[in-house]
Amino acid sequence: MRKLKSAELHRIDVQSYKKAAKTPLIIVLADVRSRHNVGSVFRTADAFLIQKIYLCGITATPPHRDIQKTALGATESVDWAFAPSAAALITELKADGVRVVAVEQLEDATPLPVYQPDLDRPTALIFGHEVKGISQALVDLCEAGIEIPQFGTKHSLNIAVAVGVVLWDLFSKMQRP
């Protein structure tokens, strides 16, 4: 076994990324306060060819050195926009036919291993504040909820880790014939 060199990974450049077919998943960050988490989400979104990221409320936007530090340039490849109101954005996404799903600990949430993505329309995944999570007002606007099962003493994952877990799971399910 040998570690591959960067050139051997055959990664696409930013222009090719922009033209590539995207995974029909949209990330909505609602009031995420850590710029490092925002940058990490960009980097993960790039890895799975995510359609778009919306940064809402107090969520920081590029360019910022703390975002760039963890994004490693992914703010240049991943399509993103700022939306002052996550509620208004969710309403707009739903009107455009996007399925809106809260990633949160909710009554009647579907455990991630059981959840099946809708292959007929894009899905927006809502992630919330690191401590407070997604507000009840936003949860009320969502069509469904996904929960990542956890078995230790802590009741939540870091948001950047949660985004990675959810995107990998849904991307894997969407790639199966």
C-alpha positions in Angstrom: 0.0 0.0 0.0 1.3 3.5 -0.9 -0.1 6.9 -0.2 -1.2 8.7 -3.4 0.3 12.0 -4.4 -2.0 14.9 -5.1 -1.5 14.6 -8.8 -2.6 11.0 -8.7 -6.0 11.9 -7.3 -7.2 13.3 -10.7 -9.3 16.1 -9.1 -11.1 18.5 -11.4 -10.3 22.2 -11.5 -12.8 24.9 -10.4 -14.0 25.5 -14.0 -14.8 21.8 -14.5 -16.5 21.7 -11.1 -18.7 24.6 -12.1 -19.8 22.7 -15.2 -20.2 19.3 -13.6 -23.6 17.7 -12.9 -24.4 18.4 -9.2 -25.9 16.3 -6.5 -29.5 17.6 -6.0 -28.8 18.6 -2.4 -28.9 22.1 -1.1 -27.4 23.1 2.3 -29.1 25.8 4.4 -27.0 27.1 7.3 -29.4 28.9 9.7 -27.5 31.1 12.2 -24.3 29.1 12.3 -21.9 31.2 14.3 -18.5 29.6 13.7 -16.7 30.7 10.6 -14.5 27.5 10.9 -17.7 25.4 10.7 -18.9 27.4 7.7 -15.6 26.8 5.9 -15.7 23.1 6.7 -19.2 22.8 5.3 -18.0 24.4 2.0 -15.1 21.9 1.8 -17.5 18.9 2.4 -20.0 20.3 -0.1 -17.3 20.5 -2.7 -16.4 16.8 -2.1 -19.9 15.7 -2.9 -20.7 18.1 -5.7 -23.5 19.8 -3.7 -25.8 22.0 -5.7 -25.7 25.1 -3.5 -25.2 26.5 0.0 -27.3 29.2 1.5 -25.9 31.1 4.4 -28.7 32.7 6.5 -29.1 35.0 9.4 -25.9 35.5 11.5 -24.0 32.9 9.4 -20.8 34.5 8.2 -20.1 34.7 4.5 -16.9 34.6 2.4 -14.5 36.1 2.0 -13.1 35.7 5.5 -9.8 34.3 6.6 -11.4 31.9 9.1 -13.7 30.5 6.5 -10.9 30.2 3.9 -8.7 28.4 6.5 -11.0 25.4 6.6 -12.7 25.7 3.1 -9.3 25.5 1.3 -10.7 27.3 -1.7 -14.1 25.5 -1.8 -15.8 28.9 -1.6 -14.6 29.4 -5.2 -16.1 26.1 -6.5 -19.3 25.7 -4.6 -22.3 27.9 -5.6 -23.5 29.9 -2.6 -25.7 32.8 -1.6 -26.6 34.8 1.5 -30.3 34.9 2.5 -31.1 37.2 5.4 -34.1 35.2 6.5 -34.0 31.4 6.5 -37.8 31.3 6.8 -38.3 33.4 3.7 -35.7 31.2 1.9 -37.4 28.0 2.9 -40.7 29.3 1.7 -39.2 30.2 -1.6 -37.4 26.8 -2.0 -40.7 25.0 -1.3 -42.5 27.1 -3.9 -39.8 26.0 -6.3 -40.6 22.3 -5.6 -37.6 21.7 -3.3 -38.1 19.2 -0.5 -37.1 20.9 2.8 -35.7 18.6 5.5 -34.6 19.6 9.0 -31.5 17.9 10.3 -32.4 18.0 14.0 -33.4 16.0 17.0 -37.2 16.0 16.5 -40.2 14.1 17.6 -40.9 11.7 14.8 -37.6 12.4 13.0 -36.5 9.7 10.6 -33.2 8.1 11.7 -30.6 8.8 9.0 -29.9 5.1 8.2 -33.6 4.7 7.4 -34.2 8.0 5.5 -34.4 7.7 1.7 -33.8 10.8 -0.3 -36.3 11.9 -2.9 -34.7 11.2 -6.3 -37.3 13.1 -8.2 -36.6 16.6 -6.8 -33.9 18.5 -5.0 -33.7 18.4 -1.2 -32.7 21.3 1.0 -31.1 20.2 4.3 -31.4 22.7 7.1 -28.7 22.9 9.7 -28.9 25.2 12.7 -27.1 27.1 15.4 -24.3 25.1 17.1 -26.0 25.3 20.5 -29.7 26.1 19.9 -30.1 24.0 16.7 -32.9 24.9 14.3 -35.6 27.2 15.7 -39.1 25.7 16.1 -40.3 28.3 13.6 -38.0 26.8 10.9 -38.8 23.3 11.9 -42.5 24.1 11.3 -41.7 25.0 7.7 -40.0 21.7 7.0 -41.6 18.7 5.3 -39.5 16.1 7.2 -36.8 15.7 9.8 -33.7 13.5 9.8 -31.8 12.6 13.0 -28.3 11.1 13.2 -28.5 8.3 15.8 -26.0 8.7 18.6 -25.1 6.4 21.4 -22.7 8.1 23.7 -23.1 10.7 26.5 -23.2 13.8 24.3 -26.5 14.8 22.7 -25.2 16.3 19.5 -22.4 16.4 16.9 -20.4 19.4 15.8 -22.4 20.9 12.9 -19.5 20.4 10.4 -19.3 16.8 11.4 -23.1 16.4 11.1 -23.1 17.9 7.6 -20.3 15.4 6.6 -22.2 12.4 8.0 -25.5 13.4 6.4 -24.0 14.3 3.0 -22.0 11.1 2.8 -25.0 9.0 3.6 -27.4 10.8 1.2 -24.8 11.0 -1.6 -24.1 7.2 -1.2 -27.9 6.4 -1.4 -28.3 8.7 -4.4 -25.5 7.0 -6.3 -27.0 3.5 -6.1 -29.0 2.4 -9.2 
